[in-house]
Amino acid sequence: MPALAGITLLWGCTKPVDMYCRQYAVNYSAELTTEPFNYIQSPHQFISIKKEPDGKLTVTYPDNTKHTVILTEYDRRQNYMFGLGGLIIGTPALDSENIWCYDLACPICNISSARLSIDNEKGHCTCPECASVFDLDNAGTVLESSSSDYRPLFRYPVSVNFSTIYIHN
């Protein structure tokens, strides 16, 4: 019996921690050769995408301009899901070989309306509700927060196949 307890303790200490959020459903794909996705392949550049109640997408480019995207019939059939508040997609300065994706909603507030604003020059994003600041270039870690229960940004798995980016959990 003590050996079983020791094995259980050892397994519990070596169990890997999942770096990706599974709490909110994400399913999205896009062509990297088209705008605005061609921007996110450069280090320290992030865009955001959120679905509006009318089904259109609002895309915020790295220069903070906003564009509305009307989904094609094909896109509407794809059952796209955007996590809690939308997506932040880009290439961090510290891992310029990979594209990362975070949730656009603040993980501290944990509500869809607390959408983060992105500062591409600093590589940070800020919550308008709780004023917490997150580092997009360093796994979404918290840089500033008045909350004692803080956590990094929700992150989603990204894969690239030829010129298509897939974000899903």
C-alpha positions, 0 to 999 in steps of 0.5 A: 500500500505505501508503494502505491501511495508513493507511485501516486504521489510521483505521478501527481508531481510529474503530471504535465500541465495543459497550457491551452484553455479547453473551457471555451470552444474555439474553431477557426481557420483562415488563409495566411496569405490574405489580409489581415493574416499576412500581418501576424507572421511578423514578430510582435504583431497581433490582430484581434477577431470578434464575432458580432451579434449580427454574425459579422466579424470585427477584425482589429489590425496591428495599427488599431484600425477596425474592419468588418468582415462579412462571412461567406456562405462557406464560412457560415457553414464552418461553425466558427467559434471564438472562445469567450470574447474573441481571438488575439492572433499573432507572433510573439517577439520571443517565439518568432517561429510560431503563431500564438492565439489568446482569448480576447476576453480578460481571464481575470474578469472572465466575462465576454464583455471584458475585451482586451485592448492591444498595444502592438508597440509594447506587446501588451494588452489591457483590460478596460474593466480591471486594468490588468496588463498582460504580456503578449510576447511572454505567454500572456503573463500578467504584468500588472493587476490589482486582483490577487486572483490573477492568471495569464491569458487563455491560450488556444492551440494553433497549427499551420498547414501550408498557408492555412492557420487552424485554431481549435481545441 
